[in-house]
Amino acid sequence: MTNRGTITPAILIITGAFLTVIYGLLILLSLQVDYAQRQLASEQALNIAEAGVNYYRWHLAHDPDDYQDGTGVPGPYTHEYTDPEGGVVGSYSLEVTPPQDGSSVVTIRSTGWDQGYPSVQRTIEAQYGLQSFARFAFLSNASTWYGSGLTLYGDVHSNNGIRQDGINYGRVMSARETYMCGTETGCFPPTEQPGVWGSGGDQNLWEFPMPAMDFDSVSFDFAQMQESAEADGLYLGPTNEPGYHLVFQNNGTVDVYEVTNVDSIFGYRVPGEGLGQEGIGGCRRRYQIIDDESYIGNYSLSDNKLIFLEDDTWVEGEVSGRVTVVAAGFPISSSTLNIWVRGSITYVNPPGQDALGLIAQNDVIFVRDVPNDFRIDAAMMAQKGQVLRYAYAGYSGQCSNQPGAVKNSLTINGAVISYNKSYWNYVSGGVLRSGFITRTLNYDGGLLFAPPPYFPTSGEYEFLNWREI
């Protein structure tokens, strides 16, 4: 007897199992292919997102003040990403956050995706910033002489020559290969010298020639600064009085006074430097002592990050916050306003949290009766003049021997920027006649890309940081 069909169940079972395995393998393979393609799409999305950041950096290089992608309306802004043949590979969406509170940092958030997998998206955020004029510890348009008693922590730069007899812990840079050294840097008679020379060091940090800085560009910013102060800060117009007096308070405010009467003392400065009456050299009356003033008001620095004063201004006090003070008048070509530093100016909080910018159209001047140990926490800029203290001893007449001419120390935590040579010490016969026995300039590194609000910048946008969201 023959049994038929008994093998059929076994064949069906084997066939079913085989088909199950085959389909399982096919599904697994399909999932693997899809996963690989999604991984590839994810990498492609990241590359496309980076392309979006690079595009907007290019856009800012051609239109530095446009944060709306040329549309005039808020984002996000979507662009197609194409291959070299013009085929669409994917797209990216941009969100651009303009600089806040007068800073120079732009935030670009870019989301990219591949054309075949639009649901697979990658987002990156990058920041770019314009370098401020305060990126140097000391910046000058004129030849500069750093004496043997001066210690510099930070980079220094001059558009002309530098004589470096002090100590430097940063780069010393000149825009000149050689220059004609005159009396301003101790050459009698004038002689040709390298762009940087002297007996100080570290000479391995001397670099020249380097690109020059454009001081004239700052004058074009004064009108914009005035508009910004009127819209979002504090603007005070010209007076028929000597000017204004600002006293910073440690609670994040500033008291503002109108100066109604000033007295003068005799002070000497080198002839031919600076503008207006204060720029005339020799021993002259310098109107710097406040005799009388009237109270205007108390203002919060958090609400007034830019203070624009169209008159001479005296400043002092403790700064808690971030603010820039500008003393400038119009028309620019004939105005010669100064800032007088009447006493020490210190930060309440660490640098970076607090920041002060002092921008004078002409000079930033330290008065005679500053504290014996004088300290300034600020980035100071004399756009057409210099940062200086007059000589109150060592010269003929009323400038021969005044009390308080010599002080113990000067410490600047920040930056010094001046069109002409800045100075505050006067030496005769090897003896300090007027000035400070020790001088230290400590650069505030936070000023590079986080300067005081609305502080002038230069150059092109530079990369700061990058992260994936």
C-alpha positions as CSV (number, residue, x, y, z in Angstrom):
1,M,0.0,0.0,0.0
2,T,1.3,3.4,-1.0
3,N,0.7,6.5,1.1
4,R,0.3,9.6,-1.1
5,G,0.5,13.3,0.0
6,T,2.3,12.7,3.2
7,I,5.2,14.9,2.1
8,T,3.1,17.9,1.2
9,P,2.8,19.4,4.7
10,A,6.5,19.2,5.1
11,I,7.1,20.9,1.8
12,L,4.5,23.6,2.7
13,I,6.1,24.1,6.1
14,I,9.6,24.4,4.6
15,T,8.4,26.6,1.8
16,G,6.6,28.9,4.2
17,A,9.6,29.1,6.5
18,F,11.8,29.8,3.5
19,L,9.4,32.5,2.3
20,T,9.2,34.0,5.8
21,V,13.0,34.1,6.0
22,I,13.3,35.6,2.5
23,Y,10.6,38.3,3.2
24,G,12.2,39.0,6.6
25,L,15.6,39.4,4.9
26,L,14.1,41.6,2.2
27,I,12.3,43.7,4.9
28,L,15.6,43.9,6.9
29,L,17.5,44.8,3.7
30,S,14.9,47.4,2.8
31,L,15.1,48.8,6.3
32,Q,18.9,48.8,6.1
33,V,18.8,50.6,2.7
34,D,16.3,53.1,4.0
35,Y,18.4,53.6,7.2
36,A,21.5,54.1,5.1
37,Q,19.7,56.5,2.8
38,R,18.4,58.4,5.8
39,Q,21.9,58.5,7.2
40,L,23.1,59.8,3.9
41,A,20.2,62.3,3.8
42,S,21.1,63.4,7.4
43,E,24.7,64.1,6.4
44,Q,23.5,65.8,3.3
45,A,21.1,67.9,5.4
46,L,24.0,69.0,7.6
47,N,26.0,70.0,4.6
48,I,23.1,71.9,3.2
49,A,22.6,73.7,6.6
50,E,26.2,74.7,6.6
51,A,25.8,76.0,3.0
52,G,23.0,78.2,4.4
53,V,25.3,79.7,7.0
54,N,28.0,80.3,4.4
55,Y,25.5,81.9,2.1
56,Y,24.4,84.4,4.7
57,R,28.0,85.2,5.7
58,W,28.6,86.0,2.1
59,H,25.4,88.1,2.1
60,L,26.7,90.1,5.2
61,A,30.0,90.7,3.5
62,H,28.2,92.5,0.7
63,D,25.5,94.1,2.8
64,P,26.7,94.2,6.5
65,D,23.5,95.9,7.8
66,D,20.9,93.6,6.2
67,Y,19.5,91.0,8.5
68,Q,16.4,90.2,6.5
69,D,18.0,88.5,3.4
70,G,17.2,91.5,1.2
71,T,13.4,91.0,1.6
72,G,12.7,93.7,4.1
73,V,10.4,91.4,6.1
74,P,11.0,89.0,9.0
75,G,12.2,85.4,8.3
76,P,12.6,82.5,8.1
77,Y,14.0,82.6,4.6
78,T,14.1,79.5,2.4
79,H,16.5,78.8,-0.5
80,E,17.0,75.9,-2.8
81,Y,20.4,74.2,-2.7
82,T,21.5,73.1,-6.2
83,D,24.3,70.9,-7.6
84,P,26.9,72.3,-10.1
85,E,24.5,71.4,-13.0
86,G,21.7,73.4,-11.5
87,G,19.7,70.4,-10.2
88,V,17.9,70.9,-6.9
89,V,19.6,68.8,-4.2
90,G,17.7,70.2,-1.2
91,S,16.8,73.3,0.7
92,Y,17.7,75.4,3.7
93,S,15.7,77.7,5.9
94,L,17.4,80.7,7.6
95,E,16.6,82.6,10.8
96,V,18.8,85.6,11.4
97,T,19.1,87.4,14.7
98,P,20.7,90.8,14.4
99,P,23.2,92.2,16.9
100,Q,21.5,93.0,20.2
101,D,22.1,96.0,22.5
102,G,24.7,97.6,20.2
103,S,26.9,94.5,19.9
104,S,28.4,93.3,16.6
105,V,27.5,89.6,16.9
106,V,25.0,88.2,14.4
107,T,23.4,84.7,15.0
108,I,22.5,82.6,12.0
109,R,20.3,79.5,12.4
110,S,20.1,77.3,9.3
111,T,17.9,74.2,8.9
112,G,18.8,72.0,5.9
113,W,17.1,69.0,4.3
114,D,17.6,66.7,1.3
115,Q,15.1,66.8,-1.6
116,G,14.4,63.1,-1.3
117,Y,14.0,63.1,2.5
118,P,12.5,66.4,3.5
119,S,11.5,65.1,6.9
120,V,15.2,64.4,7.8
121,Q,16.4,67.8,8.9
122,R,19.5,69.1,10.6
123,T,19.9,72.6,12.2
124,I,23.0,74.4,13.1
125,E,23.6,77.8,14.7
126,A,26.6,79.9,14.0
127,Q,27.7,83.4,15.3
128,Y,29.8,85.9,13.4
129,G,31.0,89.2,14.7
130,L,32.8,92.4,13.5
131,Q,36.0,93.1,15.4
132,S,35.7,96.3,17.4
133,F,38.3,99.1,17.5
134,A,38.8,97.9,21.1
135,R,40.6,94.7,19.9
136,F,43.9,96.3,20.8
137,A,45.1,97.3,24.2
138,F,46.6,100.4,22.6
139,L,45.8,101.7,19.1
140,S,47.1,104.9,17.6
141,N,47.1,106.6,14.3
142,A,50.4,108.3,15.2
143,S,53.9,107.3,16.1
144,T,54.0,106.0,19.6
145,W,56.7,105.6,22.3
146,Y,56.1,103.1,25.1
147,G,58.6,104.0,27.9
148,S,60.6,101.7,30.1
149,G,58.2,102.0,33.0
150,L,55.1,100.8,31.0
151,T,53.9,97.2,31.0
152,L,51.5,96.2,28.3
153,Y,49.2,93.2,28.5
154,G,47.6,92.8,25.1
155,D,48.2,93.7,21.5
156,V,49.2,97.2,20.4
157,H,49.1,98.7,17.0
158,S,50.1,102.0,15.3
159,N,49.4,103.2,11.8
160,N,52.9,104.8,12.0
161,G,56.1,103.8,13.9
162,I,56.5,102.4,17.4
163,R,59.4,102.7,19.8
164,Q,59.0,100.0,22.4
165,D,61.2,100.4,25.5
166,G,58.7,98.9,27.8
167,I,57.5,95.3,28.5
168,N,55.0,93.7,26.2
169,Y,53.1,90.5,26.7
170,G,51.2,90.8,23.4
171,R,52.0,91.6,19.8
172,V,53.4,95.0,18.9
173,M,52.3,95.9,15.4
174,S,53.0,98.8,13.0
175,A,51.5,99.5,9.6
176,R,54.9,100.8,8.4
177,E,58.0,98.9,7.2
178,T,60.1,101.9,8.2
179,Y,59.2,105.4,9.5
180,M,61.0,108.7,10.1
181,C,61.5,108.8,13.9
182,G,61.3,112.4,15.3
183,T,61.2,114.0,18.6
184,E,57.9,112.3,19.4
185,T,59.7,109.0,19.7
186,G,63.0,110.4,21.0
187,C,65.1,110.9,17.8
188,F,67.4,113.9,17.7
189,P,67.9,114.6,14.8
190,P,65.2,112.6,13.0
191,T,66.3,109.3,11.7
192,E,64.8,106.4,9.8
193,Q,63.9,103.5,12.0
194,P,62.1,100.1,11.5
195,G,58.3,100.1,12.0
196,V,58.9,98.7,15.5
197,W,62.2,99.3,17.3
198,G,63.5,100.0,20.8
199,S,65.2,98.3,23.8
200,G,62.1,96.5,25.1
201,G,60.7,93.1,24.4
202,D,59.6,90.4,23.7
203,Q,60.9,91.3,20.3
204,N,59.6,88.0,18.9
205,L,56.1,89.6,19.2
206,W,57.0,92.6,17.0
207,E,55.1,92.5,13.6
208,F,55.4,95.0,10.8
209,P,54.1,96.1,8.4
210,M,50.5,95.3,9.1
211,P,47.2,96.7,7.6
212,A,46.3,100.2,8.8
213,M,43.2,101.1,10.8
214,D,40.8,103.7,9.4
215,F,40.1,106.3,12.1
216,D,38.2,108.5,9.7
217,S,35.4,105.9,9.4
218,V,34.4,106.5,13.0
219,S,33.3,110.1,12.2
220,F,30.6,108.7,10.0
221,D,29.3,106.7,12.9
222,F,28.6,109.7,15.1
223,A,25.4,110.6,13.2
224,Q,24.2,107.0,13.5
225,M,25.1,107.0,17.2
226,Q,23.1,110.1,17.8
227,E,20.0,108.6,16.1
228,S,20.4,105.4,18.1
229,A,20.7,107.4,21.4
230,E,17.6,109.4,20.5
231,A,15.6,106.2,19.7
232,D,16.9,103.7,22.4
233,G,19.3,105.6,24.7
234,L,19.9,109.0,26.2
235,Y,20.6,112.0,24.0
236,L,21.4,115.5,25.5
237,G,21.9,118.4,23.1
238,P,24.4,121.3,23.2
239,T,24.2,123.7,26.1
240,N,25.3,127.3,26.6
241,E,27.2,126.1,29.6
242,P,30.6,124.2,29.9
243,G,29.0,120.8,29.5
244,Y,27.7,117.7,31.3
245,H,28.9,115.7,34.3
246,L,28.2,111.9,34.6
247,V,28.6,110.1,37.9
248,F,28.1,106.4,37.6
249,Q,26.4,104.6,40.6
250,N,27.1,101.0,41.7
251,N,23.3,100.2,41.4
252,G,23.4,100.3,37.6
253,T,22.4,103.9,37.2
254,V,24.1,107.2,36.3
255,D,23.5,110.7,37.7
256,V,23.6,113.4,35.1
257,Y,24.4,117.0,35.8
258,E,24.7,120.2,33.7
259,V,28.0,121.9,34.5
260,T,27.3,125.6,34.9
261,N,30.7,126.9,36.0
262,V,34.3,125.7,35.7
263,D,37.6,127.0,36.9
264,S,41.0,126.7,35.2
265,I,44.5,125.6,36.1
266,F,47.6,125.9,34.0
267,G,48.7,122.8,32.1
268,Y,51.2,122.0,29.4
269,R,50.8,119.9,26.3
270,V,52.9,119.4,23.2
271,P,52.0,121.9,20.5
272,G,50.3,120.9,17.3
273,E,48.3,117.9,18.6
274,G,44.5,117.8,18.9
275,L,41.8,120.2,17.8
276,G,40.4,123.5,19.1
277,Q,41.5,125.5,22.1
278,E,42.5,122.4,24.1
279,G,44.7,121.3,21.2
280,I,46.8,124.5,21.3
281,G,50.2,123.5,22.8
282,G,52.3,125.1,25.5
283,C,51.4,126.2,29.0
284,R,47.8,127.4,28.9
285,R,44.7,127.7,31.1
286,R,42.8,124.3,31.1
287,Y,39.2,124.6,32.2
288,Q,38.8,121.4,34.1
289,I,37.6,122.1,37.6
290,I,33.8,121.9,38.2
291,D,32.8,124.8,40.4
292,D,29.0,124.6,40.0
293,E,26.4,122.3,38.4
294,S,22.7,121.5,38.3
295,Y,21.1,118.1,38.6
296,I,19.3,116.8,35.5
297,G,18.3,113.3,36.6
298,N,19.2,109.7,37.3
299,Y,19.1,107.1,34.5
300,S,19.2,103.4,34.3
301,L,22.0,101.9,32.2
302,S,19.9,98.9,31.3
303,D,17.5,101.3,29.5
304,N,20.2,103.7,28.2
305,K,23.1,101.7,26.8
306,L,24.2,104.6,24.6
307,I,24.6,108.1,26.1
308,F,25.2,110.8,23.4
309,L,26.1,114.2,24.7
310,E,26.6,117.1,22.3
311,D,28.9,119.0,24.7
312,D,32.1,118.5,26.7
313,T,31.6,115.9,29.4
314,W,33.2,115.0,32.7
315,V,32.9,111.3,33.9
316,E,33.7,109.3,37.1
317,G,32.2,106.6,39.3
318,E,31.3,102.9,39.6
319,V,29.8,101.2,36.5
320,S,27.3,98.4,36.9
321,G,26.1,97.4,33.4
322,R,27.1,98.0,29.8
323,V,27.1,101.5,28.3
324,T,28.9,103.8,25.9
325,V,29.3,107.5,26.4
326,V,29.9,109.7,23.4
327,A,30.9,113.4,23.4
328,A,30.6,114.7,19.8
329,G,29.1,117.7,18.0
330,F,28.0,118.7,14.6
331,P,29.1,119.6,12.1
332,I,31.8,117.0,12.5
333,S,34.5,118.9,10.7
334,S,34.5,121.9,13.1
335,S,33.4,120.3,16.4
336,T,36.1,119.6,19.1
337,L,34.4,118.1,22.1
338,N,36.3,116.4,24.9
339,I,35.8,113.9,27.7
340,W,37.4,114.8,31.1
341,V,38.0,111.8,33.4
342,R,37.5,113.4,36.8
343,G,38.1,110.4,39.0
344,S,38.6,106.7,39.0
345,I,36.1,104.6,37.0
346,T,35.7,101.0,38.1
347,Y,33.5,98.1,37.3
348,V,31.2,96.7,40.0
349,N,31.0,93.3,38.3
350,P,33.7,91.3,36.4
351,P,34.7,92.5,32.9
352,G,32.4,91.1,30.3
353,Q,29.4,91.6,32.5
354,D,30.3,95.3,32.9
355,A,31.7,97.4,30.0
356,L,32.2,101.1,29.5
357,G,33.1,102.9,26.3
358,L,34.3,106.5,26.3
359,I,34.4,108.1,22.9
360,A,35.5,111.7,22.5
361,Q,35.4,113.5,19.2
362,N,38.7,115.2,20.2
363,D,40.5,114.3,23.5
364,V,40.0,112.1,26.5
365,I,41.8,114.0,29.3
366,F,42.7,113.0,32.8
367,V,42.4,116.0,35.2
368,R,45.2,117.1,37.4
369,D,43.5,116.0,40.7
370,V,42.9,112.4,40.0
371,P,43.5,109.9,42.9
372,N,47.0,109.0,43.8
373,D,46.4,105.5,42.6
374,F,44.3,106.2,39.6
375,R,42.3,103.4,37.9
376,I,40.1,103.4,34.7
377,D,38.0,100.4,33.6
378,A,37.0,101.4,30.1
379,A,37.7,101.3,26.4
380,M,38.7,104.9,25.7
381,M,38.7,106.5,22.2
382,A,40.0,109.9,21.2
383,Q,38.8,110.0,17.6
384,K,40.7,113.1,16.4
385,G,42.8,113.8,19.5
386,Q,44.6,111.8,22.2
387,V,44.3,110.3,25.6
388,L,46.4,112.4,27.9
389,R,47.1,114.2,31.1
390,Y,48.7,117.7,30.9
391,A,52.0,118.4,32.5
392,Y,51.7,120.4,35.7
393,A,55.4,120.7,36.6
394,G,58.7,120.8,34.8
395,Y,57.9,123.7,32.4
396,S,58.2,127.5,32.7
397,G,55.7,129.9,34.1
398,Q,52.5,128.7,35.7
399,C,53.3,125.1,34.6
400,S,56.6,125.0,36.5
401,N,55.6,123.4,39.9
402,Q,52.0,122.7,40.7
403,P,50.9,120.5,43.6
404,G,49.7,117.0,42.7
405,A,51.6,116.8,39.4
406,V,53.1,113.4,40.2
407,K,50.8,110.5,41.1
408,N,51.8,107.0,42.3
409,S,50.1,104.8,39.7
410,L,47.9,104.6,36.7
411,T,46.1,101.3,35.9
412,I,43.9,101.0,32.8
413,N,41.8,97.9,32.4
414,G,40.5,98.0,28.9
415,A,41.8,99.8,25.8
416,V,43.3,103.1,24.7
417,I,42.5,104.3,21.1
418,S,43.8,107.7,19.9
419,Y,44.4,109.5,16.6
420,N,47.4,111.3,17.9
421,K,50.1,110.1,20.3
422,S,48.7,109.5,23.8
423,Y,50.8,110.4,26.8
424,W,50.6,111.3,30.5
425,N,54.2,111.3,31.7
426,Y,56.7,114.1,31.3
427,V,60.4,113.5,32.1
428,S,63.2,116.0,32.2
429,G,66.8,115.2,33.0
430,G,65.8,111.6,33.7
431,V,63.4,112.8,36.4
432,L,59.6,112.4,36.3
433,R,58.2,115.9,36.6
434,S,54.5,115.2,36.0
435,G,52.6,111.9,35.6
436,F,52.5,108.5,37.2
437,I,55.4,106.6,38.7
438,T,54.0,103.2,37.5
439,R,51.7,102.6,34.6
440,T,50.0,99.3,33.7
441,L,47.6,98.7,30.8
442,N,45.6,95.4,31.1
443,Y,43.7,94.5,28.0
444,D,40.1,93.4,28.5
445,G,39.8,90.4,26.2
446,G,36.0,90.6,26.2
447,L,36.2,93.7,24.2
448,L,37.2,91.8,21.0
449,F,33.7,90.7,20.0
450,A,31.7,92.0,23.0
451,P,32.7,95.6,23.1
452,P,30.6,98.3,24.9
453,P,27.3,98.9,23.1
454,Y,27.6,100.7,19.8
455,F,31.4,100.8,20.0
456,P,32.9,101.3,16.5
457,T,33.8,98.2,14.5
458,S,35.9,97.5,11.4
459,G,36.7,94.8,8.9
460,E,34.5,91.9,7.8
461,Y,32.4,89.5,9.8
462,E,34.5,86.8,11.4
463,F,33.5,83.3,12.7
464,L,33.0,83.1,16.4
465,N,31.3,79.7,17.2
466,W,29.2,76.9,15.7
467,R,26.9,74.3,17.2
468,E,24.2,71.9,16.1
469,I,20.8,72.4,17.6
